[in-house]
């Protein structure tokens, strides 16, 4: 397959298996959801500002209902907002930077929604910060799980045990085993792992208690081949360096592993720079070995 002359930021997303995050179809759906959520918020605020004229006997209930609707519908709006903005940002950023920026957008937008809901309910943020009222205690207990998820997300962003686009293995905790996948997004409450077309959401409060094993090394080409006794590992390695066009993480290496009456057994290793290039690299290595120098007779692969 011919390689494109110039690579863009989008290539880095496709290279780690997250091309689905850039699809235009999901963006159109997210835009529709965002418009519906904004329309509901606008309607709710209209009722709130006209409450004394339209519902004079239910002013307190309208205030409480408006705050609840703002938190619920506002959370949905933030979700769709990030879904709309993400593809446009991701095409200009690498996965790690895009994931961090997406988290910050979620955090800022959700903070605005919560502060607006508190203001509508007549509760000042300073009152909650001081914790000197029963209301602050009740709200704190009710939001304990949500706040725990957000704080866990902030800790994950600060410590950065992984970044968007990295393959990781999660071990321990509630998993009762291990789970592997590519980190596709860091949300306020959930971290999303991609396994092919599947998306697995893990609560941040659970993630922070798991052992994270980064799997940054792509699957490498590792084979053993038998050559004639006159084979030169140095010449074969040089031939690989000259013939392999696929970008590799390290230079292909050839090591002597065994010598017997039938010839020599060499181990050939090569690691692609991008996980998706493994099959192409393997094909190029095999093609190079088939046309090995005359000093090395056509090899036979060894189990």
N, C-alpha and C positions, 0 to 999 in steps of 0.2 A: 504494500500500500504506500503510495507516495506521501511523503511528509510535507505539511504545509511550510511555505517559506518563512512566514512570520508567525510566531505564537503570541496569543493574547492572554489576558488573565483568565478568560473562559477556559482555555486549555488546561490550566492548573486544576480547575474544578472537575473537568471531565477526567483528568488523569487519576484523581483519587476516587472516582466513581460517584461524584455528586453533581453530575450534569443535569439531573432532574430538577435541582434547585434553580436552574436558569431557564426553565421552560416558560414560554409565553402563555400557554394555556392556563397554568395555575395562577399567573399574574392577573389574567382577566377575571377569573373567578374571585380572587382576593379583592379586586377593585369593586366588584359587585357587592361583596359582603361588607366592605368598608363603607360604601355609600348607604347601604341599608342601615348599618349601625349609626352612622352620623345623622341620618334622617330621624331615627328613633331618639337620639340624644337631643336633637333640635326640637322635636315635638315635646319631649319631656320638659325641657327648659322653658318652652313657651307656656305650658300648663303651670309651671312653677311661678313664672313672673306674672301670670294672670290669675293666680290662685285666689286673691282677695275678691276679685270680681266674679270669677266663674264658680269657685267652691268656697264661699266665705265661711262655711261651718266646718270645713275640713282642712284648715290651714296647716295644723300640726301634722296631720296624716300626709298631706301633700309633700311637706318638707322631708319627712322620713322616707316616703316612697320615691321621691326624686333622688335622694342620696343612694338608695339601694339600686335604683335603675342605672344611675351613673356608674356605680362600681361594676355592675354586671355587664351592661352594654358597653361601658368604656373599656373593660378588659377585652371584650370581643373586638372592639374597634382597634385596640392596640395590636392584637394578634393579626388582624387583616392588614393594618398599616405596615407592619414589618414584612408581611408576605408581599405586599405591593412594592415596597422600597428595596427589598433584598436583591432581586435579580438585577436591578439597575446598579446597585452598589457592587454586587459580587462580580459583575463583568469588568469592573475597574479595580478590584482589590483581590489579593490572594486569599485563600480560604481562611487562614488564621486571622488576618486583619479584619476581613468581612464578618467573621463570627463574633469577634470582640465588639465591633461597631454595632452589630445587630443587637447584642445584649445591652449595650449602653442606650440605644434607642428605645428598647423595651422598658428599661429602668426609668428613663426620663419621662416617657409618655405615661407610664403607669403612675409615677409620682404626681404628675399633673392631674390625672383623673382622681386619685385619692384625695389630694388637697382640695380640689373643686367639690368633691362629695362632702368632705368635712365642713367646708364653708357653707354649703347649702344646708347641712344639718345643724349649723350654728355652733360647731365645735372648732375651736382654733387649734392649729398645730402646736402652738406653745403650751396649751393646756395638756395635750397628750404627751408632750416631751417632759413636762414636769411630773406627770403621773399623779396629780393631786386630786383627781376626781374619780368617783365611782364609774363614770362613763368611760374614762380612759382605761380602767382596769378591765371592764367588761369587754370593750372593743379589743383590748390587747389579748385577752384569753380567747375570744372568738377568732381572731386572726393569727393565732399562734402558729398553726401549721403553715399558713401562707407566708408569714413573715420568716419562719424557719427556712422555707424553700428559697426565698429571696436572699436571705443572708448566706445560705449555703452557696447560692449561685455567685454572690459577690466574692466569697472565699475562693471558689474555684477559679474565678477570673484573676484574683490576686496571686494565688499560688501557681496557677497554670500548670497542673499536672498533665494536661493535654490541650490541644488546640483543634479548632475545626479543620477537617481535612486529614487528621491523623488516624491511623488504625490503632485501636487499643484493645487490650484484653482486660476485662473487669473480673476480679476474683474476690470471693468471700461475701460477708454480709448476708442479705436476704436472697442472694442468687442461688445458694446451695450448689455452687460449682463455679463455672466461668462463662463469660459471654464476650464474644468478639464482634467488632464492627467498626465502621468509620464514623467519627464524630461529624454530624451534619449540621447541628445548630446547638447553641447554648441559650436556653430560654430562662425566663425569670424563675420558673418552677420546675422545668424539666430539661434534661439533656437528651438530645435525640441521636441515636446511633442508626446508621444505614447499613443494612445487610441486603445488598442487591436492590430490589425494588421495595423491600420492606423497610419501615421506619419504626424503631423501638424507642419509646419514651421512658426514661428512668428519672424519678424524682431527684432533684438536686440534694435533698436531705439524705437520700440513700447513697448517691454518688460519693458524697464526702466521706462515707464510712467504708468505701470499697478500696481495695488495692488496685491501682491502675498500672498496667504493664504496657508501655508504648511498643507498638509493632511497626517501627519505622523502616525496617529493612524489607524491601520487596522480595518476593520469591526469586531465588537465583537459579541459573542454569548450572547444574552440578552433574557431571557425567564422568564415567571411567571408560577409556578406550584403549584397546591393545594395538600396538604398532610393531613394526619389525625392529629387530635389535639395533638397526642403524638410525633409528629415529632420534631427532634432536629436539628436546623440549624447548630449547631457546629459539630454534627456527620456527617451531609451531606457534609459540607464543607471539613471535614477531609477526607471523602471518595473520594471526587473529587480530592483533592491533591494527594491521593495515586493512583488513577485510571487513571487520565488523563496523557498520555505520550507526547502529542503534546506540543512543547515549547510555553509557554505563556509569554506575556509581564508583566502581573501581576498575582499574585496567584488568582485562581478562588475564588469568594466571594459569600456568601449566606446571604441574608438579609430578615428579617421578614417584610412583607408588609401589611398583613391583617389577621385578626382573626374573624371567624364567627361560626355559628352553624355547618357548614359542615367541619370545620377544619381550617387549616392555609394556607395562600398563601405566598410562598417564591419567591423572585427574585434571579435568578442565573445569574451571569455575569462572562465571561471569554474572554480574548482578546488574539488572537494568536500573536506570535512573528513575523511571516511572513504572508503577506496578502493571499498567496496561501493556507494556512493551515486552513482557516476558516471552510470549510465543514468537514474536518477531526476532528477538535476540536468539532464542533457541534455534530457529530456522537458519539464521546467519552463521551460527557456530557450526551447525551440522554441515552446511554447504562449504564452509571453509575447510573442515576436516576431510571432506570427500575429495577436495582438491589440494591436499597437503603436498608439500615439496617432495621431490623425488627421493630425498634422503629418508623420508618417512613413508613407508608403503601405506596403501589405503587401509585405514584403521578398521577394527572390528569393535563394536560397542561391547562392554563388559557389564554384566549385571552387578 
